[in-house]
């Protein structure tokens, strides 16, 4: 994450209605900050910015997914790049349905509905035995877009689709989540070096918040964090406060619990290091794997195993924002209109799933997963002489597989219950041993 704010005129300006929505969300958050005594942890800000009812990025009505800034979108996902993504993903889903003897599919965060429509058509082509396709979607606007897409692109199968307001207590079938984990709120922490005698201030005392990476003359000597002293460095939790001009700014406070200190103690880094933790994504993974009584769960997202995620050279963390197909580092720019994400720490996700009682089915790069599942065979079915169709398809597959694009950047992790064999998509290049 680059903490330097972008000037608003460096990005396309939102229209009046969008700006009004953004300001309404900002007022809501300012009220929460005031009610909380002037400081909110960053994960609460991120949750409100993304999911505040009717105002957040995913719960509001703005376009999110598309190819160009001109269409009002902010980023493109794999299902939008090529129908071959869904056609290929359908193969391990069908294999998991057969291996587990289940007949239901559930998708989280279905976006425009393009993945759902593609999977429905591909599963039917594969003669996969499935009865229902459930979509868990919080946004009413996205639900309608998904319904329209499915009815237009998979009309014969639209009657199998249902939308859920809440998770069922138990589920037998295959769960799919494409770019879901990265959109869950994260906590932010920053490490500062203050000399060998430095210690963390007890958060129960009324110490002033620390802004940015500075300590503003605040002495740390003579205090402990619930009895836990630090040696030469102190971790702070990064939150959000309101500046005199009404804009949001980062504010750092001493850690609130020994559990946070223990969580961060293993990160070998110098002062100024920023790290995220993923309590929401871990809780979500545990919930899904607890809900899954038989079948499999596939999650596709960008990220790293823990030893790479908390690398000393990743000093500014992974938090990033997207607005009109431009990446930037200011989560306070156009709140509610800007997507805020963080890379996934896959070791923690693997641990959470196993702790919930599921088996780790596999973990590998998106490129290896798709190649194992036959994406190149699917591409080969398009006549190379048909330039109008073959060239765009080949270019999209290149983006999905290339190490310089999505192929290595994105990973696939899967959990299962009641599946004893290795799925074809994980038959070569499984990296579970690296987690």
MOQUI-V16527 format. One record per backbone hydrogen bond with DSSP energy under -1.0 kcal/mol. CO is the residue of the C=O (numbers start at 0). NH is the residue of the N-H. If there is no record, write none. Layout:
CO | NH
CO | NH
This chain:
6 | 9
7 | 10
14 | 18
15 | 19
16 | 20
17 | 21
18 | 22
19 | 23
20 | 24
21 | 25
22 | 26
23 | 27
24 | 28
25 | 29
26 | 30
27 | 31
28 | 32
29 | 33
30 | 34
31 | 35
32 | 37
33 | 36
39 | 239
40 | 44
41 | 45
42 | 46
43 | 47
44 | 48
45 | 49
46 | 50
47 | 51
48 | 56
49 | 57
51 | 54
51 | 55
55 | 59
63 | 73
63 | 74
67 | 70
67 | 72
68 | 71
73 | 324
74 | 65
76 | 80
77 | 81
81 | 84
82 | 86
83 | 87
84 | 88
85 | 89
87 | 90
88 | 92
89 | 93
90 | 94
91 | 95
92 | 96
93 | 97
94 | 98
95 | 99
96 | 100
96 | 101
102 | 130
102 | 131
103 | 173
104 | 133
105 | 175
106 | 135
109 | 112
112 | 116
113 | 117
114 | 118
115 | 119
116 | 120
117 | 121
118 | 122
119 | 123
120 | 124
121 | 125
122 | 127
123 | 126
127 | 129
131 | 104
132 | 161
133 | 106
134 | 163
135 | 108
138 | 142
139 | 143
140 | 144
141 | 145
142 | 146
143 | 147
144 | 148
145 | 149
146 | 150
147 | 151
148 | 152
149 | 153
153 | 156
156 | 159
157 | 160
159 | 132
161 | 134
170 | 292
170 | 293
172 | 295
173 | 105
174 | 297
175 | 107
176 | 299
179 | 182
180 | 183
181 | 341
186 | 276
187 | 237
188 | 274
189 | 235
190 | 271
191 | 233
194 | 197
201 | 204
204 | 206
209 | 251
210 | 213
214 | 217
219 | 222
223 | 225
224 | 227
227 | 224
233 | 191
235 | 189
236 | 252
237 | 41
238 | 250
239 | 39
240 | 248
242 | 245
246 | 242
248 | 240
250 | 238
251 | 209
252 | 236
256 | 260
257 | 261
258 | 262
259 | 263
260 | 264
263 | 266
266 | 268
269 | 272
272 | 190
274 | 188
276 | 186
277 | 281
278 | 282
279 | 283
280 | 284
281 | 285
282 | 286
283 | 287
284 | 288
285 | 289
286 | 290
287 | 291
290 | 170
293 | 172
294 | 416
295 | 174
296 | 414
297 | 176
298 | 412
299 | 178
300 | 410
301 | 343
303 | 345
304 | 307
304 | 308
305 | 309
307 | 310
310 | 313
312 | 314
313 | 316
314 | 273
319 | 340
320 | 327
321 | 338
325 | 322
327 | 320
329 | 332
333 | 336
333 | 337
338 | 321
340 | 319
343 | 303
344 | 348
345 | 349
346 | 350
347 | 351
348 | 352
349 | 353
350 | 354
351 | 355
352 | 357
353 | 356
358 | 415
361 | 413
362 | 430
363 | 411
364 | 368
365 | 369
366 | 370
367 | 371
368 | 372
369 | 374
370 | 373
373 | 377
374 | 378
375 | 379
378 | 381
382 | 385
384 | 386
385 | 388
385 | 389
386 | 390
388 | 392
389 | 393
390 | 394
391 | 395
392 | 396
393 | 397
394 | 398
395 | 399
396 | 400
397 | 401
398 | 405
401 | 404
401 | 406
405 | 409
406 | 366
408 | 302
409 | 365
410 | 300
411 | 363
412 | 298
413 | 360
413 | 361
414 | 296
415 | 358
416 | 294
422 | 425
423 | 426
430 | 433
431 | 434
